[in-house]
Every structure is written in structure tokens, then in C-alpha cells.
Amino acid sequence: MATVDRTATIAAAPEQIWEVLADFGAIGSWVDKIAHSCILVQGDQPVGTSRRVQFGRDALVETIVEFDPPRALAYDIEGLPKMMGRVSNRWTLQAVNASTVVTVTSTAEIGSGAIQQLAERAACRVLARESAAMLTGLADRLEKSRV
């Protein structure tokens, strides 16, 4: 298993950031690369809620596996090529003075062989770029709402 973190400090309270993250189906409204997003499955509890995320001609399904307001949100990502194995993102929020440190931890779990471990690290490099773009979109969304 390989993991990679991307972090940004956003000038907003954790509760403000959590409001955006917890609106799980609306990720397309603040991540430029996403053409469309919507809730596919929503139960009585947030854990198990799934969204469809479309970018270009590709679509993913992301399912919440952890929901701890306003500290952590994690979801599994399906719809990537099978060689990617199990992929997930975990967002954590930590208040620091008048700002919040937001971290996205991406995990790829393909296998234990040497080639599989290389593939995990390569997958994490791609995930890190996407996480950086999501953090930028989140910061932009919150900054625009403050103006």
C-alpha cells in the first residue's frame, strides 16, 4: 500500500470547510476538472452514501467510509482501471488560529509484489496531482464566498 498527502492552509473555520465537503454530491461545483457530480445512493447515515463524479468521458463512483464532522471524511473510489486496485481519499481538518489545515491523504493498494508496489507509487503521484487541484478548488470556493 502506498499513500501520499497533500496539504493546504485555508483561511476559514473547519465548520465552513466541512459544509462544503459534507455536501458530497456538489464536488463538481468547486473542482474545475469535474464536469458533473451527483448523489447515487443516500441512506439514513452519511457512511455508505455514494456519488458519481464525471470528468471528460470518464466517471467514478465514490462511497463514504468515514464521516466525522468537522474533522474527517474518507471515501473509496471505484471506476478506475482494475490495475489500480483499491483507491481511497481521506480529508482531515485541523484548526490553526483563524485558519484550517486541510490534508488529503490518497491511498492506492494494488499488491505486495515489487511491480505492484511500483504501480502503487505511480498511482499515488497521479492522485497527488488531483488532490492538489481539489485543495485549490476548495480554497478558491471558500475565498470567493468570503468576498
Backbone bond lengths (Angstrom), bond angles and torsions (degrees), N, CA, C in turn:
res aa  C-N    CA-C-N  psi(-1)  N-CA   C-N-CA  omega(-1)  CA-C   N-CA-C  phi
1 M - - - 1.446 - - 1.524 108.48 -
2 A 1.341 115.34 136.41 1.459 121.02 177.03 1.519 108.68 -120.83
3 T 1.319 115.91 145.45 1.458 121.08 177.39 1.520 109.76 -132.24
4 V 1.323 114.71 154.58 1.447 121.16 175.83 1.526 107.74 -144.86
5 D 1.328 116.31 140.22 1.463 122.12 179.28 1.523 110.05 -112.02
6 R 1.306 114.99 143.45 1.458 122.41 168.08 1.519 106.29 -129.58
7 T 1.336 116.69 135.58 1.464 121.72 -173.75 1.521 110.17 -131.58
8 A 1.326 114.85 144.78 1.465 121.42 173.70 1.517 108.01 -140.77
9 T 1.310 115.97 146.80 1.455 121.30 172.55 1.522 106.88 -101.34
10 I 1.332 115.37 121.81 1.462 121.47 -175.46 1.525 108.43 -115.29
11 A 1.316 116.03 133.13 1.472 122.32 -178.38 1.519 109.87 -77.99
12 A 1.317 115.63 70.34 1.467 122.46 178.33 1.524 107.48 -158.89
13 A 1.307 115.66 156.93 1.470 120.88 177.23 1.526 109.94 -73.70
14 P 1.336 117.19 152.36 1.467 119.80 178.40 1.530 112.64 -54.29
15 E 1.328 117.37 -36.48 1.468 120.50 -179.06 1.533 111.51 -64.28
16 Q 1.327 116.90 -36.79 1.467 120.73 178.17 1.531 110.56 -67.01
17 I 1.307 116.07 -42.77 1.463 120.81 179.28 1.517 109.56 -67.60
18 W 1.328 116.25 -41.33 1.460 120.59 -179.89 1.526 111.03 -60.27
19 E 1.320 117.37 -38.69 1.473 120.49 177.98 1.515 111.33 -55.03
20 V 1.323 116.69 -42.14 1.464 121.03 -179.82 1.528 109.97 -70.40
21 L 1.336 117.87 -47.61 1.464 121.18 -178.71 1.529 112.08 -64.16
22 A 1.322 116.63 -39.13 1.469 120.86 -176.12 1.521 112.25 -73.05
23 D 1.328 117.98 -17.91 1.468 120.96 173.11 1.527 105.94 -80.07
24 F 1.311 114.96 69.98 1.458 124.34 -164.25 1.525 113.41 -57.74
25 G 1.299 117.88 -36.13 1.461 120.65 -178.29 1.514 113.83 -77.64
26 A 1.322 118.19 -10.32 1.466 121.57 -172.99 1.525 114.21 -99.50
27 I 1.315 118.83 16.74 1.469 120.84 -178.37 1.526 111.48 -57.38
28 G 1.318 117.32 -29.47 1.460 121.12 179.14 1.520 113.41 -64.84
29 S 1.329 117.09 -17.51 1.466 119.92 -179.52 1.530 112.12 -81.64
30 W 1.328 118.36 -11.71 1.463 119.92 -179.49 1.526 115.11 -132.23
31 V 1.312 118.50 -1.11 1.467 121.62 173.35 1.529 107.59 -113.31
32 D 1.332 116.16 113.39 1.461 121.78 -173.46 1.519 114.18 -55.88
33 K 1.310 117.85 -39.41 1.469 121.97 -174.35 1.531 112.64 -69.11
34 I 1.323 117.12 -19.86 1.461 120.60 -176.18 1.522 109.55 -86.29
35 A 1.336 115.11 121.58 1.465 120.76 -179.50 1.522 111.24 -79.60
36 H 1.332 116.65 -33.17 1.466 120.85 -176.59 1.524 109.15 -159.03
37 S 1.313 115.91 145.61 1.466 120.88 173.46 1.519 108.12 -146.59
38 C 1.341 115.45 147.95 1.464 119.53 178.10 1.527 109.17 -159.87
39 I 1.320 115.21 159.08 1.463 121.15 176.00 1.525 108.81 -76.33
40 L 1.334 116.63 131.74 1.462 122.16 175.71 1.518 111.26 -97.13
41 V 1.344 115.61 -45.93 1.461 121.87 -177.31 1.516 107.84 -134.45
42 Q 1.325 116.20 128.33 1.460 119.70 176.24 1.520 108.25 -137.33
43 G 1.319 115.00 121.25 1.446 120.55 179.36 1.518 111.03 -102.14
44 D 1.332 115.76 -161.97 1.460 121.35 178.40 1.521 112.24 -70.96
45 Q 1.333 117.08 -27.68 1.459 123.15 -179.37 1.525 109.14 -114.04
46 P 1.334 117.58 150.39 1.468 119.21 177.77 1.536 113.30 -61.72
47 V 1.345 117.38 -38.13 1.467 119.24 178.84 1.525 107.82 -62.76
48 G 1.315 115.42 129.05 1.461 121.13 -176.33 1.520 113.28 101.72
49 T 1.334 117.05 -14.74 1.461 120.76 176.74 1.531 108.80 -66.37
50 S 1.328 116.34 136.22 1.458 122.03 179.94 1.519 110.48 -121.63
51 R 1.321 114.98 145.54 1.461 120.52 174.13 1.524 108.89 -125.97
52 R 1.312 113.91 153.68 1.467 121.65 173.13 1.513 106.71 -102.81
53 V 1.318 116.59 131.31 1.459 122.46 -178.69 1.527 107.15 -123.38
54 Q 1.328 116.67 121.36 1.458 120.41 -179.34 1.514 110.34 -114.07
55 F 1.321 114.84 133.31 1.459 121.77 174.05 1.522 106.32 -139.34
56 G 1.311 115.71 123.16 1.456 119.90 -173.98 1.513 109.61 60.61
57 R 1.334 116.24 -132.94 1.466 120.35 178.24 1.522 112.10 -94.45
58 D 1.325 116.98 2.68 1.462 121.71 -178.50 1.522 111.07 -99.87
59 A 1.320 115.23 150.06 1.469 120.89 177.02 1.522 109.28 -137.72
60 L 1.326 114.90 144.68 1.460 122.67 176.94 1.516 108.69 -122.79
61 V 1.325 115.80 158.53 1.462 122.20 170.34 1.518 106.75 -118.69
62 E 1.337 115.73 125.91 1.463 121.54 -179.30 1.525 107.77 -117.54
63 T 1.330 116.33 128.85 1.459 122.33 -175.47 1.520 110.34 -120.77
64 I 1.331 116.48 126.00 1.466 121.71 -179.19 1.527 110.56 -65.71
65 V 1.341 115.08 129.25 1.466 121.47 176.52 1.531 111.78 -117.45
66 E 1.343 116.87 -12.83 1.471 121.91 176.67 1.525 108.31 -147.63
67 F 1.324 115.84 133.72 1.464 121.54 -178.98 1.520 107.13 -144.08
68 D 1.341 116.68 102.20 1.464 122.44 -175.06 1.532 109.07 -132.06
69 P 1.359 117.28 80.97 1.470 120.77 -175.59 1.518 112.58 -64.67
70 P 1.299 119.53 143.76 1.464 128.27 -17.23 1.522 111.00 -96.74
71 R 1.317 117.61 45.20 1.468 120.99 -173.68 1.522 115.46 -108.82
72 A 1.336 118.15 -41.84 1.465 118.99 -172.12 1.522 112.18 -149.11
73 L 1.318 114.80 141.04 1.464 123.47 174.64 1.518 106.54 -138.77
74 A 1.331 117.09 125.61 1.460 120.83 178.62 1.518 109.25 -131.04
75 Y 1.332 115.05 146.63 1.456 119.69 178.73 1.519 110.56 -148.04
76 D 1.342 115.12 146.75 1.452 122.45 173.70 1.517 107.96 -86.10
77 I 1.328 116.27 148.79 1.459 122.61 -177.18 1.530 108.48 -117.52
78 E 1.331 115.51 123.27 1.468 121.37 178.54 1.521 109.15 -119.73
79 G 1.332 115.62 155.62 1.460 120.45 178.02 1.513 112.93 107.71
80 L 1.326 116.70 -2.10 1.460 121.02 175.14 1.527 108.05 -81.32
81 P 1.320 118.22 164.26 1.470 118.90 176.30 1.531 110.92 -53.57
82 K 1.340 116.42 142.40 1.467 121.42 -175.64 1.524 112.74 -55.52
83 M 1.329 117.73 -30.93 1.465 119.52 -179.71 1.520 112.15 -64.71
84 M 1.343 117.39 -15.27 1.470 120.83 178.20 1.520 111.90 -73.97
85 G 1.330 117.93 -16.72 1.458 120.83 179.45 1.519 112.20 66.56
86 R 1.326 116.78 -142.70 1.472 122.24 -179.76 1.525 108.69 -89.84
87 V 1.333 115.98 126.83 1.456 122.27 -178.82 1.522 108.52 -127.61
88 S 1.334 116.06 138.72 1.466 119.55 179.00 1.521 110.17 -148.38
89 N 1.323 114.61 159.51 1.467 122.74 172.97 1.520 108.41 -124.24
90 R 1.325 115.88 144.35 1.466 121.66 175.13 1.521 107.90 -133.72
91 W 1.332 115.67 121.07 1.463 122.64 177.48 1.514 108.19 -97.60
92 T 1.345 117.37 134.08 1.457 121.15 173.35 1.522 108.59 -128.30
93 L 1.327 114.88 145.36 1.458 122.31 -178.83 1.518 108.96 -122.89
94 Q 1.336 115.60 132.96 1.461 120.25 178.04 1.524 108.90 -137.77
95 A 1.331 115.24 119.42 1.467 120.55 179.20 1.522 110.35 -68.06
96 V 1.342 114.81 134.84 1.461 121.86 175.64 1.526 105.97 -139.73
97 N 1.335 115.33 106.51 1.462 121.22 -175.81 1.527 109.54 55.92
98 A 1.335 118.10 -124.96 1.470 121.05 -177.88 1.526 111.74 -94.36
99 S 1.330 116.98 10.05 1.456 121.94 -178.15 1.522 110.38 -122.28
100 T 1.334 114.71 178.08 1.460 120.99 176.64 1.518 108.77 -133.20
101 V 1.319 115.56 132.03 1.462 120.91 172.99 1.528 106.37 -87.55
102 V 1.328 115.05 119.51 1.462 121.93 -179.03 1.525 107.84 -110.71
103 T 1.324 116.04 125.50 1.457 121.38 179.88 1.518 109.36 -121.59
104 V 1.317 115.65 132.99 1.466 121.91 171.84 1.520 106.46 -110.07
105 T 1.329 115.96 119.14 1.457 122.02 176.58 1.521 107.76 -106.11
106 S 1.317 116.19 117.75 1.463 121.75 178.75 1.510 108.92 -103.16
107 T 1.323 116.00 138.41 1.456 122.03 -178.19 1.522 109.46 -127.86
108 A 1.318 115.83 135.32 1.466 122.15 173.46 1.521 107.60 -124.62
109 E 1.316 116.08 129.16 1.464 121.31 -178.83 1.529 107.96 -128.18
110 I 1.331 115.19 103.70 1.460 120.68 -175.96 1.529 111.39 -108.35
111 G 1.319 117.32 -42.77 1.459 120.49 -179.57 1.511 111.02 169.73
112 S 1.329 115.67 -178.28 1.462 120.02 -174.01 1.522 113.80 -101.94
113 G 1.320 118.06 -7.57 1.460 120.44 179.49 1.523 111.46 -71.49
114 A 1.321 115.98 160.79 1.464 121.18 -177.51 1.527 111.87 -59.49
115 I 1.313 117.93 -44.41 1.467 120.93 179.83 1.526 109.99 -66.83
116 Q 1.308 117.00 -39.03 1.467 120.61 178.85 1.525 110.73 -64.85
117 Q 1.318 117.41 -38.36 1.459 120.53 178.59 1.524 111.18 -67.36
118 L 1.322 117.49 -36.60 1.467 121.06 174.24 1.531 109.85 -63.00
119 A 1.323 115.94 -42.33 1.467 120.77 178.89 1.526 110.70 -63.75
120 E 1.331 117.14 -38.01 1.472 120.36 177.48 1.521 110.82 -61.32
121 R 1.321 116.43 -45.04 1.472 119.85 179.79 1.525 111.15 -65.08
122 A 1.330 117.26 -38.80 1.468 120.33 177.23 1.530 110.31 -64.81
123 A 1.319 116.58 -42.05 1.462 120.47 178.33 1.528 110.34 -61.64
124 C 1.316 116.67 -39.85 1.467 120.05 -179.73 1.526 111.86 -66.49
125 R 1.327 117.55 -32.01 1.471 119.13 175.85 1.527 110.53 -62.94
126 V 1.330 116.71 -42.09 1.470 121.16 177.37 1.529 109.74 -65.48
127 L 1.321 116.91 -45.96 1.462 121.20 179.56 1.525 111.27 -61.01
128 A 1.323 117.32 -36.47 1.464 121.14 179.69 1.529 110.79 -63.15
129 R 1.332 117.52 -41.26 1.479 120.47 176.88 1.518 110.90 -62.24
130 E 1.327 116.38 -42.43 1.470 120.45 -179.92 1.534 110.59 -67.14
131 S 1.321 116.69 -39.19 1.469 120.58 178.73 1.521 110.80 -64.19
132 A 1.314 116.83 -41.60 1.467 120.48 178.10 1.528 110.28 -60.71
133 A 1.328 117.05 -41.24 1.465 120.96 178.46 1.530 111.01 -65.87
134 M 1.340 116.92 -38.64 1.469 119.53 178.32 1.528 110.44 -66.05
135 L 1.326 117.33 -41.75 1.463 120.18 178.37 1.523 111.24 -62.89
136 T 1.318 117.41 -39.63 1.463 121.11 177.03 1.523 110.26 -62.86
137 G 1.322 116.53 -45.17 1.466 120.51 178.39 1.517 112.50 -62.13
138 L 1.326 116.64 -40.03 1.462 121.15 178.61 1.524 110.64 -64.43
139 A 1.330 116.50 -46.13 1.466 120.47 179.14 1.528 110.37 -62.44
140 D 1.331 117.29 -44.48 1.466 120.68 178.47 1.526 111.37 -60.11
141 R 1.310 116.48 -43.42 1.474 121.14 -179.43 1.530 110.70 -60.18
142 L 1.330 116.58 -45.04 1.459 120.24 -177.70 1.524 111.36 -72.85
143 E 1.317 117.31 -35.48 1.464 119.53 178.13 1.518 111.10 -67.88
144 K 1.321 117.43 -40.20 1.474 120.76 178.83 1.516 111.80 -65.37
145 S 1.340 115.72 -34.89 1.471 118.81 -178.93 1.524 111.60 -73.20
146 R 1.341 117.41 -17.65 1.472 121.17 -179.83 1.518 111.98 -87.11
147 V 1.341 116.90 -19.34 1.463 121.08 -175.78 1.506 110.53 -77.04
